[in-house]
Amino acid sequence: MTSGRRLFVKRFFAGTAGVAMGGLYISAAPADAFRKLFFDQPCGDSPLFPFTRYAGRYNIGDYIPKDQGGKFIQMALLGTEEDEKIVEAIRGGLIAEVYGEPTGWSRFETTEVEKSVWLNRFYFLPSFARMYHLTGDRSYLDDMMDIIRQWISDNPLLPDSHRTTYNWRDMQVAWRSIHFSWCYYLGEKGLSAEEKKLITDSLEDHAHILATGFGQARLNEFNHQSHGALAMLYLGVLFPLLEEAQELRQKALVILNHHLEHAFYDDGGNVEQMFGYYPFEAHLFRDAFLLCTANGIEPPPATLSRLRSMVRYLTAVVRPDGTMPPVNDSYEMPAPTITETINELLGTMALAERQGSVLFPDTQVAVMRQGGDNGWYLLANPAPVIGSHAHAGRLGFELWHSGMPLMTESGCCNYDDPALVKWYRTTRAHNSVIIDGVTEAATSSDQLWVPRRETPNRITSWMPGDEISCLTMVSPPEEATNAGVRWSRTISLVGDRLAVISDTFETGGEHRYEILLHLPHAAVITGLTGKSLTVSSGITADVIAACPGSDGGFSVTEGMVSLRGVTTMAPLASFVIQGKGIVRSHLLVVPWSGDGERAKVKCHNKKGTTHISVSRSGEKAIRIALATEGVRLL
């Protein structure tokens, strides 16, 4: 260990009660975690690559969550993050099969840009280095270096490369810098001096593009910039002999500081309103922290507190199956690895358990859990932002019971797929309401990227409880697609046996309201009266319209749902009502085992109020009254 790093570590771990660092108080428990991380590694004058220990525990793609554009292509082409399977597929000729022979590095730039940049970001390349690291088999390095040599030969950096090809700009350069670094350090013992020089010479070019690109750009809150900053830190710290290493380190820390302060709300959510991107964004600051602390550099002062808020967000929002909700341009990203590795750094500050019911008032997202592991999971997303990466799913939600989805987000697809703008970003693709047939204009166009707009849609009431939990979202009349209607949606969870989706529409005129419910890949049976549905998808539930005076009814058509990046046809239920003035709808969701006894549901009016009774043999009946908004126990 260098004297500078020894001095830093000595200062960092001084005292038993913790130390103050850049305004952030570090407790003793995280310090113990850092000792474990770094003190058992060889000391020397070379930079310390702090990720080697993780290579023995995790596949590269699990430890380094992908941006969503890359993730969709990864799953379309490889279908896995397992390094052994990735190497097998590449060795089996996947690149030649998809990109031609010789390799067409820019073959898809003008037609399928995500497929093009996936190849040039080299997500798959560190898998070879990790397999060498695990096995000592030099053949993995041989294949890895053959690919690197070919790419360098075919893609020289020319004065106008950053303008004429995607290969030498933006995330492509950042991802390659990170992946080449992993290849270098995981393969360090087996690489020859010539091979190491080939990599570092190429990284010299990459460093220049990073310094003059991300390093000189105006500070913003876009995830590409914070990712570029991590790549700059990688090269500036791990390759200190690069001509621009010091500049890269300095500018990287400026950018990372900015994003820690401005790219996240105070409650922990990201300002881009991206759920699937969240593990990717969290890893940027985890790994920047590790690079700094391992190499005697003071990390951005707000890092640990921000990492803790990130873990809180992840453990609160994560679905029962351990994935992030596919809201907006999101893949259902697994969360356990990122939360586990961040918690290692946090020590006693860790939040290892899933959170209960949590409202994020700044992000305007809420999660309710009611009834334990076999009860309800509700995600509420009023859509405070629409456009850019955000979809038109105002007052949208996901509803699960017993660990299985009952009503789900449609998700997203590969950004190259026309279905992104034709379906996934539109109003109809969400658990929302279409008023008078009008959908969100911008996200229903053929334009791939439309400007971000802030909406007035908000969570206005939040009442978690032991017997009943409920929340209310409101989309006011000034919202562009509401036709002057004030729409409020209250979702109530009654114990672990009943959920109620209550919609109230207030206006002076007459309107048509189409309430949309996206169901997982499931069997759906419509009741004889059109007032009910039975949904079977690993769990069975009845969905019952409890508005006796309404002429509305259910119809079921087909929609599209993305499952692990694959578009799948799935049932889309709609309940249509029409009315003037104040119009109300209450949909009951009553789960049952499917092979057991179906609950008996009775509805009747009493003094102008609808009373509901839900009973099952051997259980006490639940009796509720449907209030103006939500429910109350009787």
Residue pairs with C-beta under 8 A, 6 or more apart in sequence:
1 9
1 43
1 44
1 48
2 44
2 45
2 296
4 296
5 48
5 294
5 295
5 296
7 296
8 296
8 297
8 298
9 38
9 296
11 19
12 19
12 21
12 26
12 31
12 34
12 293
13 19
13 31
13 34
13 35
16 28
17 28
18 25
18 26
18 27
18 28
18 31
19 25
19 26
19 31
20 26
21 298
21 301
22 298
22 300
22 301
23 301
23 302
24 301
24 302
24 303
24 304
24 305
26 304
27 347
27 348
27 349
28 347
29 346
29 347
29 348
29 349
30 304
30 345
30 346
30 347
30 348
30 349
31 347
32 347
33 344
33 345
33 346
33 347
34 293
34 345
37 50
37 53
37 290
37 294
37 344
37 345
38 48
38 50
38 293
38 294
41 48
41 52
41 53
47 237
47 238
47 239
47 240
47 295
48 294
48 295
49 181
49 185
49 238
49 294
50 290
50 291
50 293
50 294
50 295
51 63
51 182
51 185
51 287
51 290
52 133
52 185
52 186
54 63
54 341
55 63
55 130
55 133
55 134
55 186
56 133
56 134
57 63
58 337
59 81
59 82
59 83
59 127
59 130
60 81
60 83
60 126
60 127
60 130
60 182
61 74
61 81
61 83
61 86
61 123
61 127
62 81
62 334
62 337
63 283
63 337
63 341
64 178
64 283
64 287
65 71
65 279
65 280
65 282
65 283
65 333
65 337
65 338
66 74
66 123
66 280
67 171
67 223
67 227
67 277
67 280
68 274
68 276
68 277
68 280
68 329
68 330
68 331
68 333
68 412
68 415
69 114
69 117
69 118
69 414
69 415
70 114
70 117
70 118
70 121
70 123
70 175
71 276
71 331
71 333
71 565
72 114
72 331
72 412
72 413
72 414
72 415
72 565
73 114
73 115
73 118
73 414
74 81
74 118
74 123
75 331
75 564
75 565
75 566
76 414
76 565
77 94
77 98
77 115
77 118
78 85
78 86
78 89
78 94
78 124
80 86
80 89
83 127
83 130
83 131
84 127
84 131
86 124
86 127
87 124
87 127
87 128
87 131
87 140
87 143
90 124
90 127
90 128
90 143
91 143
95 103
95 119
96 103
98 115
99 105
99 107
99 108
99 119
100 107
102 154
103 119
103 150
103 154
105 116
105 119
105 120
105 151
105 154
105 155
105 167
106 116
106 165
106 166
106 167
107 116
108 115
108 116
109 116
109 165
109 166
111 416
112 416
113 166
113 415
113 416
114 414
114 415
114 416
115 416
116 166
117 166
117 171
117 172
120 151
120 155
120 166
120 167
120 172
120 176
121 171
121 172
121 175
121 176
121 179
122 147
122 151
122 175
122 176
122 179
122 180
123 175
123 179
125 144
125 147
125 148
125 179
125 180
125 183
126 179
126 182
126 183
126 186
128 140
128 141
128 143
128 144
128 147
128 183
129 140
129 141
129 144
129 182
129 183
129 186
129 187
130 182
130 186
131 137
131 140
132 138
132 140
132 141
132 144
132 186
132 187
132 190
133 186
133 187
136 190
138 190
141 187
141 190
141 191
141 195
144 183
144 187
145 191
145 195
145 198
148 180
148 183
148 198
148 199
148 202
149 198
152 198
152 202
155 161
155 165
155 167
155 168
157 168
157 205
157 208
157 209
158 164
161 167
161 168
162 168
162 169
162 209
162 213
163 169
166 172
168 209
169 209
169 213
170 213
170 224
170 228
171 224
171 227
171 228
173 206
173 209
173 210
173 213
173 228
173 231
174 210
174 214
174 224
174 227
174 228
174 230
174 231
175 227
175 231
176 206
177 203
177 206
177 207
177 210
177 231
177 232
177 234
177 235
178 230
178 231
178 234
180 199
180 202
180 203
180 206
181 203
181 234
181 235
181 238
181 239
183 199
184 191
184 196
184 199
184 200
184 238
185 238
188 196
191 199
200 239
200 241
200 242
203 235
203 239
203 242
204 242
204 243
206 231
206 235
207 232
207 235
207 236
207 239
207 242
207 243
207 244
207 245
207 248
208 244
210 228
210 231
210 232
210 235
210 248
211 232
211 244
211 247
211 248
211 251
213 228
214 225
214 228
214 229
214 231
214 232
214 251
214 255
215 232
215 247
215 248
215 251
217 225
219 225
219 254
219 255
219 258
219 262
221 259
221 262
221 263
221 271
221 272
222 272
223 263
223 270
223 272
223 274
223 277
223 280
223 281
223 284
225 255
225 259
226 255
226 256
226 259
226 263
226 281
226 284
226 285
227 280
227 284
228 255
229 251
229 252
229 253
229 255
229 256
229 259
229 284
229 288
230 252
230 256
230 284
230 287
230 288
232 248
232 249
232 251
232 252
232 255
233 248
233 249
233 252
233 253
233 256
233 288
233 291
233 292
234 291
235 242
235 245
235 248
236 242
236 244
236 245
236 246
236 247
236 248
236 249
236 250
236 252
237 245
237 249
237 291
237 292
237 295
237 297
238 291
239 245
242 248
249 297
252 288
253 297
253 300
256 284
256 285
256 288
256 300
257 300
257 301
257 302
259 284
259 285
260 285
260 300
260 302
260 303
260 306
261 302
262 271
263 270
263 271
263 272
263 281
264 270
264 271
264 306
264 309
264 310
265 271
265 360
265 362
265 363
266 362
267 309
267 313
267 360
267 361
267 362
267 363
268 309
268 310
268 312
268 313
268 360
268 363
269 313
269 360
269 362
269 363
269 365
270 277
270 278
270 281
270 363
272 388
272 389
272 390
273 327
273 328
273 363
273 384
273 385
273 389
273 390
274 281
274 328
274 329
274 330
274 389
275 317
275 324
275 325
275 326
275 327
275 328
275 330
275 333
276 324
276 326
276 327
276 328
276 329
276 330
276 331
276 332
276 333
276 412
277 329
277 330
277 389
278 310
278 313
278 314
278 317
278 324
278 333
279 314
279 324
279 333
279 334
279 335
279 338
280 333
281 310
282 307
282 310
282 311
282 314
282 338
282 342
283 338
285 300
285 303
285 306
285 307
285 310
286 307
286 338
286 341
286 342
286 345
288 299
288 300
288 303
289 299
289 300
289 303
289 304
289 307
289 345
290 345
291 297
292 298
292 299
292 300
293 299
304 345
304 346
304 349
307 342
307 345
307 346
308 346
308 349
308 350
308 351
310 342
311 339
311 342
311 343
311 346
311 350
311 351
312 351
312 355
312 358
313 360
314 324
314 335
314 338
314 339
315 335
315 339
315 351
315 352
315 353
315 354
315 355
316 354
316 355
316 358
316 360
316 367
317 324
317 325
317 358
317 365
317 367
317 379
318 324
318 335
318 339
318 354
319 325
319 332
319 377
319 379
319 398
319 400
319 405
320 373
320 377
320 400
320 403
320 404
321 403
322 334
322 335
322 336
323 332
323 333
323 334
323 335
324 330
324 332
324 333
324 334
324 335
325 332
325 379
325 381
325 398
325 409
326 332
326 409
326 410
326 411
326 412
326 562
327 379
327 381
327 391
327 393
327 396
327 398
327 409
328 389
328 390
328 391
328 412
329 389
329 390
329 391
329 412
329 415
329 420
330 411
330 412
331 411
331 412
331 562
331 564
331 565
332 411
332 564
339 351
339 352
340 352
342 350
343 350
343 351
343 352
344 350
354 369
355 367
356 369
356 464
357 366
357 367
357 368
357 369
357 370
357 464
357 469
358 366
358 367
359 366
359 459
359 462
359 471
360 366
361 459
363 384
364 381
364 382
364 384
364 457
364 458
364 459
365 379
365 380
365 381
366 378
366 379
366 380
366 459
366 462
366 471
367 377
367 378
367 379
367 380
368 376
368 377
368 378
368 380
368 464
368 469
368 471
368 491
368 493
369 375
369 376
369 377
369 378
370 376
370 378
370 469
370 493
370 495
370 496
371 493
371 495
371 496
371 497
372 496
373 402
373 403
374 401
374 402
374 403
374 496
375 401
375 402
375 493
375 495
375 496
376 399
376 400
376 401
376 493
376 496
376 499
377 398
377 399
377 400
377 401
378 397
378 398
378 399
378 400
378 471
378 491
378 493
378 499
379 397
379 398
380 396
380 397
380 459
380 471
380 473
380 491
381 393
381 396
381 397
382 394
382 395
382 396
382 455
382 457
382 458
382 459
382 473
382 474
382 475
383 390
383 391
383 392
383 393
383 394
383 395
383 396
383 455
383 457
384 454
384 455
384 457
384 458
385 452
385 453
385 454
385 455
386 392
386 394
386 440
386 442
386 443
386 452
386 453
386 455
387 442
387 443
387 450
387 451
387 452
387 453
388 449
388 450
388 451
388 452
390 452
391 412
391 424
391 425
391 426
391 429
391 430
391 443
392 425
392 426
392 427
392 429
392 430
392 432
392 439
392 440
392 443
392 444
392 481
393 409
393 427
393 429
393 430
393 431
393 432
394 427
394 430
394 432
394 455
394 457
394 475
394 479
394 481
395 432
395 433
395 457
395 473
395 474
395 475
395 487
395 489
396 409
396 430
396 431
396 432
397 407
397 431
397 491
397 501
398 405
398 407
398 408
398 409
398 431
399 405
399 406
399 407
399 491
399 499
399 589
400 406
401 496
401 499
401 539
401 541
401 589
401 591
402 539
402 591
404 520
404 537
404 538
404 539
405 520
405 537
406 519
406 520
406 535
406 537
406 539
406 541
406 589
406 591
407 431
407 517
407 518
407 519
407 589
408 518
408 519
408 520
408 561
409 430
409 431
409 518
410 423
410 424
410 429
410 430
410 518
410 559
410 560
410 561
410 562
411 424
411 561
411 562
411 563
412 420
412 424
412 562
413 419
413 420
413 424
413 562
413 565
413 567
414 420
414 565
415 448
417 567
419 560
419 567
420 448
421 443
421 444
421 445
421 446
421 447
421 448
422 446
423 429
423 559
423 560
424 560
424 562
425 443
425 444
426 439
426 440
426 443
426 444
427 434
427 439
427 440
427 443
427 444
427 481
428 434
428 439
428 516
428 559
428 572
429 518
429 559
429 560
430 516
430 518
431 516
431 517
431 518
432 516
433 487
433 489
433 503
433 513
433 514
433 515
433 516
434 481
434 513
434 514
434 516
435 481
435 482
435 483
435 485
435 487
435 505
435 511
435 512
435 513
435 514
436 483
436 511
436 512
437 512
437 514
438 481
438 483
439 481
440 480
440 481
441 480
441 481
442 450
442 451
442 453
443 450
455 475
455 479
456 475
456 476
456 478
456 479
457 473
457 474
457 475
457 476
457 479
458 473
458 474
459 471
459 472
459 473
460 472
460 473
460 474
460 488
461 470
461 471
461 472
461 490
461 629
462 471
463 469
463 470
463 471
467 494
467 495
467 633
468 492
468 493
468 494
468 495
468 631
468 632
468 633
469 492
469 493
470 490
470 491
470 492
470 493
470 630
470 631
471 490
471 491
472 488
472 489
472 490
472 629
472 630
473 488
473 489
473 490
474 486
474 487
474 488
474 489
475 482
475 486
475 487
475 488
475 489
476 482
476 486
477 484
477 485
477 486
477 507
479 487
483 507
483 511
484 507
484 508
484 509
485 505
485 506
485 507
485 511
486 505
486 506
486 507
487 503
487 504
487 505
487 506
488 503
488 504
488 506
488 629
489 501
489 502
489 503
489 504
490 500
490 501
490 502
490 504
490 629
490 630
491 499
491 500
491 501
491 502
492 499
492 500
492 502
492 630
492 631
493 499
494 500
494 622
494 624
494 631
494 633
495 622
497 590
497 591
497 599
497 614
497 616
497 619
497 622
498 588
498 589
498 590
498 614
498 622
498 624
499 588
499 589
500 546
500 586
500 587
500 588
500 589
500 624
500 626
500 630
500 631
501 585
501 586
501 587
501 589
502 584
502 585
502 586
502 587
502 626
502 629
502 630
502 631
503 513
503 515
503 584
503 585
503 586
504 582
504 583
504 584
504 585
504 628
504 629
505 511
505 513
505 579
505 582
505 583
505 584
506 581
506 582
507 580
507 581
508 581
509 580
510 578
510 579
510 580
511 578
511 579
511 580
511 583
512 576
512 577
512 578
513 576
513 577
513 578
513 579
513 583
513 585
514 574
514 575
514 576
515 574
515 575
515 576
515 577
515 585
515 587
516 572
516 573
516 574
517 543
517 572
517 573
517 574
517 575
517 587
518 559
518 561
518 570
518 571
518 572
518 573
519 535
519 537
519 570
519 571
519 572
519 573
520 537
520 561
520 570
521 537
521 561
521 563
521 568
521 569
521 570
522 535
522 536
522 537
522 570
522 571
523 535
523 536
523 537
524 533
524 534
524 535
524 536
524 556
524 571
524 573
525 533
525 534
526 532
526 533
526 554
526 555
526 556
527 533
527 534
527 554
529 553
530 553
530 554
530 555
531 544
531 545
531 553
531 554
532 542
532 543
532 544
532 545
532 554
533 542
533 543
533 554
533 556
533 573
534 540
534 541
534 542
534 543
535 541
535 542
535 543
535 571
536 594
539 591
539 593
539 594
540 591
540 592
540 593
540 594
541 589
541 590
541 591
541 592
542 588
542 589
542 590
542 592
542 598
542 599
542 601
543 554
543 573
543 587
543 588
543 589
543 590
544 587
544 588
544 590
544 601
544 603
545 552
545 553
545 554
545 575
545 585
545 586
545 587
545 588
546 586
546 587
546 588
546 603
546 610
546 612
546 626
547 577
547 584
547 585
547 586
547 610
548 603
548 605
548 610
550 577
550 579
550 585
551 577
551 578
552 575
552 576
552 577
552 578
552 585
553 575
553 576
554 573
554 574
554 575
555 573
555 574
555 576
556 571
556 572
556 573
556 574
557 571
557 572
557 574
558 569
558 570
558 571
558 572
559 569
559 570
559 571
559 572
560 567
560 568
560 569
560 570
561 567
561 568
561 569
561 570
562 568
575 585
575 587
577 583
577 585
584 628
586 610
586 626
588 601
588 612
588 614
590 599
590 601
590 614
592 598
592 599
592 616
597 616
597 617
599 614
599 615
599 616
600 613
600 614
600 615
600 616
601 612
601 613
601 614
602 612
602 613
602 615
603 610
603 611
603 612
604 610
604 611
605 611
609 625
609 626
609 627
610 625
610 626
611 623
611 624
611 625
611 626
611 634
612 622
612 623
612 624
612 625
612 626
612 631
613 621
613 622
613 623
614 621
614 622
614 623
614 624
615 621
615 622
622 633
623 633
623 634
624 631
624 632
624 633
624 634
625 631
625 632
625 634
